[in-house]
């Protein structure tokens, strides 16, 4: 199977999983609302019925409300769990879409008009709906024990329950191991990059092994205390096998260039994005051997023009590469 067909099938599966997971939560809440409506209607009917059991009714009401509140709390926790699963499915789908986009640069121009997701607790979603209903039930339950101060009892009960629900929601989000893993610091990773040029002006582009069709220049991180020029030659040797002695000219790009990574590609290692110190390096001989290695970061290489590289590079690198193309034309091969 072609990689793009496999990724497309995986993307379709997770989109369907999102819909199914959301539908389960909707049905669960609809059942809870129906149950609350039925119980409240039954209690009102018993209370207003002629000859009703006035003595037994308060005990019946307390028991029914307590059971409703317990069921509501369980529903609340299940909806929070559903939201967490949906978020995970969405992140996987976004990641797969990024991989698909990287295979064809033309796809990157397609932008879906979706607003960023915000905190559900402030949007009137299912979590908020169930929490509000539980707060109302808690207020009525407290009022059944304190009928002389009905308004105060309802207010205290509902307010206390709302605060408790908010605290549980915040605590679960805080201790969610998956969420903690996904969060990244607001920092940019420092690195170096190399525009390796032949005498004909073509530059060395590398295709990533993990994303077919994604081409880029040599780049990498800097070790603590490492000289930047030493770092770029180390990265060149690690990724291509080219020795330092193969270059006759090394020129610095006099600006630092950075880019933000797509949210689904960020990690504790990369942070929010990367900032690189770039060098233009001219080979002494065009017949230099390139060795990528069977288990290296890159699967293929080609000598190409900067204009072509801009078309085949992933979108988030293109602004930095356009600036590199400008400096490449200013500083031609010696």
N, C-alpha and C positions, 0 to 999 in steps of 0.2 A: 504493500500500500504506500502511495506517495505521502510524504510527511504532511503536506498541506491538507490532504483528505482526512488523515488521522486527526489533525488538530481541529478541522472543521467539525468532524463527528463528535469530538470531545466538547467543543464549544456548544454545539446543539444540545448535547446531553445535559450540560450544566444549566443552560437556559431553561430547559424543561424542568429540571430539578428545582430551580428557583420558583417557577410558577406553581409546581406541586406543593412545595413547602409553604408558600404564601397561602395557597388555597386551604391547606390543613388548618392554619392559624385562623383564617376567616371563618371556617366552619366551626371551629372550637368556640370562638367568641359568640357566634350566632346562637349556638346551643346554650351558652351561659346566659345570654340576654333572654332567650326564650324561657329558660328555667326560672330566672329572677322574676320575669313578668308573670309566670304562672303562679309562683309562690305568693307574690305580693297580691295578685288578684284573689287567690284563695283566702288569704288572711283578711283582706278587706271584706270579702263575702261573708266569712264567718263572723266577723265583728258586727256587721250591719244586719245580719239575718235575725228575724224575729225569733225570740226564744233561744238564741244562741247560748252556748256554754260560756258565760262571762267569766267564770272563775278559772276555767281551764285554758281560755284563750291566751292569756299572757304567757303561760308556760309553753304553749304550743308555738306562739310567735317567737319566743326566745330561742327555742330549739331549732325552728326553721331558719331563723336569721343566722344563728351560729353555724349551721350546716352550709348555708349559702356562702357565708364569709370564708369558711374553710375551702369550699370548692372554688371560690373566686381567687383565693391566694394561690391555689394550685394552678389555676388557669393563667394567672399573672406570670408565674414562674415558667410555665410552658411557652407562653408567648415570647418572653425574653429569650428563652432557648431557641425558639423558632427564628427570631431576628438575628441571633448570632450565627445560626446555620446559613441563613439567607446571605448575610454579609460575607461569609466564607465562600459560598457559591459564586457570589458576584465578583469577588476578588480573583477567583480561579478563572471565571469567564473573561474578566478584563485581561488577565495575564495571557490567556490563550489568544485573545483578539490581538494583543500586542505582538505575539509570535507570528500570527498570520499576517499582520500588517508589515512586519519586517521582511517577509518574503516577497512583497511587491510594494515598491515605494509609492506607486499610484494610490494604493489603498489608504495611505496615511493622510491623504487630503480629505477623507470622509470623516466628518466630525458629527457625532450624534448630539442633538440639541438637548441634552439632559443636564439639569442643574445638579451640583454636588449634593450628596445626601447629608442631611443635618441630623442632630440628635432627635431621635424619635419621640422622646418624652415630652418635647416641646411642640410637637406637630399634631397632636390630637389623633395619634395612631392607635393601634389595638392595645398597646401597653398602657397608654393614657386612659383609654376607654375603660378597660378592666380595672385599673387603679381607681378611677373615679367612682365606678359602681361599687367596688369594695368599700371605699370610704363612706359612701352613702349608707350601705348596709351596716357598717360599724357604728355610724351615728345613730341609726334606728335601734340597733341592739343596745347601745348604752342608754338611750332614752327609755327603753322598756324597763330598765332597772332604776331609772331616775325620772319618773314621769312628772314630778312636781316642777322640774326645771327642763322642760322638753327642749326648748330652743338651745339652751346652753349645752345640754347633753349631746344633742345632734351635732352642734358645732365642734365640741371637744372630740367626740368620737370620730367624726369625719376628718378633722384636722390631724389628729394623731395617726390615723390610719394612712392618710395621704403622705405624711412625713415618713412613716415606716416604709411605705412602698417606694418612695423616692430613694431612701437610704439603701434598701435592698437592691434596687436597680443600679445605683451608683457603685455599690460594693461589688456586684457581679461583673460590671464592666471593668472595675479596677483589677480584680483578681483573675479575669479571663486570661488564661495563659496564651491563647492564640492571639488575642488582641495585643498583649504586651510584646509578643514576638514580632507583630506586624508594625508596631510603632517605631519610628526612626527619629533620631535627634535632628534638630534643625541645624545641620552642619553640612559642609561640603568637603569631600575627601580631596586631599592634595595629591597631585600626580604629575607625571611628565609625559610628553608625547613627541613623536618623531615623524617628520615628513622626509622619507628616504627617497632620494632622487637619482635617477640615472643621467648620463650626459645628454640624452635626447629630451630631458625635461619630464619624462613620465615618473610617476610616484608609485611606491609599493602599497598596495591595498590588500588587506587580509579578510577572508570570509570566516565568520564565527562558526565554530563547530556546533554550538548549541542552538543557533538560529540560522537556518539555511537562507542564503540570499542577503544576509546582513553583512555589509562590507565596512571596514574601518581602517584607520591608520594604527601604527604601533603606539600603544600607550600603556601606562600602568602606574601603580602607586609608588610612593617614596618611603623608604625605611627611615626610622627615627635616626636623626643625625646624619643622614646620607647626603652627600653633595648631589645637586640636581643633575649636573652633567654626567656624573658617575651613574646616577639612577637611570638616565635615559639609555646609556650604553648597556647597562645590565638588562633592561627590558628588551632592547633590540636583540641581544644575544639569546635571552630566554625564549623569545617568541619567534625568531627567525634563524638563529644560528649564526648571524653575521658578526664577525669580530670587529673590535674597535679599530683595528689597523686597516680595515677595508675602506675607511672614509678619508677623503682628502680635505674636506671643508666642513666646518660645523658653525652654523650661525644661529643666534638666538632670535626668536620672535619677541620683540620688546614689550609685549603685553601678555597678561595672563588671560586665558580663555576658559570659560566654564559653561556648563549646561545643567539643567535640572533633569533628573530621571523621572519617567512616568511613575506615578504613585505605586503601582503594582510591582515595580522593579526595585524599589528602595529597600534597603536593609540596614542593619547596624553597621555593616562594613562600609557601605557606600554613602550612607547618610542621605541627604536630600538630593545630592548630585555630586559633580566632580569639577575641580578647577585644575588646569594643567599649565605647566611651563613647556612651551613648544620649541623644538629645534628643527632647523632645516639642515639636512645632512646630505652631502654629495659624495657619491661613490667614486673611488679612483678608477675602477674597472666595472663595466656593465655585466660581465659574465660571473658575477658573484653568485655563489650557491646559496639557495634558501632551504633551510631545514625546519619544517614545522613540527615534526614528531607525530607519532601515531596517537598519542593521548594528550596532545597539546590543546591550547585554547582555540586554535584556528585549524580549519580543514583544507583551505586552499588559498592561493595568492595570485595576484595578477599585477602587471605593470600597466598603469592607466593614467589618463589625464585627470587633473583636478576637477574639470567640468563633469567628467563621467562619474568620478567618485561622489560628487554632490548628488547625482541622481540615484546612486545605489546605496548610499548611506542611510541609516535610519533617521527619522525626522528630528529627534532630539539632539543629534550631533550636527545637523546641517548648519545651524547658525555659526557655530565655532569653525566648521570647515570652510564656510564662505569667507570668514575673516582670514583663515589660513591661506586660502586661494589668493586673496589680495596680497598678502605678504610674500607668497610664492612668486607672484608676478613682479613684485618690487625687487626681489632678491633672486635673480635668475641663477641657474647653475653656473658655477665658476668655470 
